């Protein structure tokens, strides 16, 4: 996760590192969301893995690497680096990216062999239970007192910053409707 734990609004993103639409979101929209909402403490951003391994077979390897980077508090650094690389990803390429962001290579290799992959598979299972079929997918809503997110919006595809901004501003002002809109698809 990225942002303040006291944020009132959250975005839960299901994504993967081989998806071109996810890459477009990471390059074009995410930096603006970070600057305007996440760094200001108003929005919490959570990343969940959903590698579409039938069409992007190396996304699972990249996701496992990102989870192993998270174990060393460097998820977002590796996230950014992986989105700048050209897939397909190999274990060697992911390890080289991990070394470039100064991860402990022994810990990283051990994690890649089990723990990182298991975490990605947990996220994949949750995405399937939620009915997600593509990436990126975003759930946006208010953070409840118990830390859970009451989802008000479900977006699919690489959406422009303005669309996120309209939704986030509405939620932050408390003017979003009580009934969540239907899922919005590209």
HELIX and SHEET records of a PDB file:
HELIX    1   1 UNK A   20  UNK A   24  1                                   5    
HELIX    2   2 UNK A   25  UNK A   29  3                                   5    
HELIX    3   3 UNK A   30  UNK A   33  1                                   4    
HELIX    4   4 UNK A   34  UNK A   38  3                                   5    
HELIX    5   5 UNK A   59  UNK A   70  1                                  12    
HELIX    6   6 UNK A   75  UNK A   84  1                                  10    
HELIX    7   7 UNK A   91  UNK A  100  1                                  10    
HELIX    8   8 UNK A  105  UNK A  112  1                                   8    
HELIX    9   9 UNK A  115  UNK A  130  1                                  16    
HELIX   10  10 UNK A  161  UNK A  173  1                                  13    
SHEET    1   A 4 UNK A  43  UNK A  49  0                                        
SHEET    2   A 4 UNK A   9  UNK A  15  1                                        
SHEET    3   A 4 UNK A 137  UNK A 143 -1                                        
SHEET    4   A 4 UNK A 149  UNK A 156 -1                                        
END                                                                             
